[in-house]
Amino acid sequence: MSADSSLLDPNARLRMPELRKYIPLSEQRIRQLVAMGKLAPPERIGMRAVAWKVGDVQAFLARLARGDAERRA
């Protein structure tokens, strides 16, 4: 599945490298957004792996477009 088509399926999952294609911030800043409650936390998909739901990422981007979320790193 390509990065572009993954945003069409809200049940798909994005690991950090794919997430950063849509939210072009540092890994540390993304984790801060999670800690502040502005971005939904990732789900554990393995012992050492986490991923974000595409639906949660879409909701964050929609809030960002409306000005309800963090705009700058």
C-alpha positions as CSV (number, residue, x, y, z in Angstrom):
1,M,0.0,0.0,0.0
2,S,1.4,3.3,-1.0
3,A,1.6,6.2,1.5
4,D,-1.0,8.2,-0.5
5,S,-3.6,5.4,-0.6
6,S,-3.2,4.6,3.1
7,L,-4.9,7.9,4.0
8,L,-8.0,6.7,2.3
9,D,-8.6,3.8,4.7
10,P,-9.2,5.1,8.2
11,N,-8.5,1.6,9.7
12,A,-5.0,1.5,8.2
13,R,-2.0,2.1,10.4
14,L,1.0,4.4,9.9
15,R,4.4,3.8,11.5
16,M,6.5,6.9,12.4
17,P,8.3,7.2,9.0
18,E,5.0,7.2,7.2
19,L,3.3,9.5,9.7
20,R,6.0,12.1,9.2
21,K,5.1,12.3,5.5
22,Y,1.8,13.7,6.6
23,I,2.9,15.5,9.7
24,P,6.3,16.9,8.8
25,L,7.6,17.4,12.3
26,S,10.4,15.8,14.3
27,E,9.7,12.5,16.1
28,Q,10.2,14.4,19.4
29,R,7.6,17.0,18.4
30,I,5.1,14.4,17.4
31,R,5.5,12.7,20.7
32,Q,5.0,16.1,22.4
33,L,1.7,16.5,20.5
34,V,0.6,13.1,21.8
35,A,1.6,14.0,25.4
36,M,-0.4,17.3,25.1
37,G,-3.4,15.4,23.8
38,K,-3.4,17.1,20.4
39,L,-2.7,13.9,18.5
40,A,-4.1,10.5,19.5
41,P,-1.5,8.1,20.9
42,P,-0.3,5.3,18.7
43,E,-1.4,1.7,19.2
44,R,1.1,-1.1,20.0
45,I,1.3,-3.4,17.0
46,G,4.2,-5.5,18.3
47,M,6.6,-5.8,21.2
48,R,8.7,-3.0,19.9
49,A,6.4,-1.3,17.3
50,V,3.6,1.2,17.5
51,A,1.5,2.8,14.8
52,W,-1.1,5.5,14.5
53,K,-4.6,4.9,13.1
54,V,-5.1,6.7,9.8
55,G,-8.5,8.0,11.0
56,D,-6.8,9.6,14.0
57,V,-4.3,11.3,11.7
58,Q,-7.0,12.5,9.4
59,A,-8.9,14.0,12.4
60,F,-5.7,15.8,13.6
61,L,-5.1,17.1,10.1
62,A,-8.7,18.3,9.9
63,R,-8.4,20.1,13.2
64,L,-5.1,21.6,12.0
65,A,-6.8,22.9,8.9
66,R,-9.5,24.6,11.0
67,G,-6.8,26.1,13.3
68,D,-7.8,24.0,16.3
69,A,-4.4,22.2,16.6
70,E,-0.8,23.0,16.9
71,R,0.4,24.7,13.7
72,R,4.2,25.0,14.3
73,A,6.9,22.8,15.8
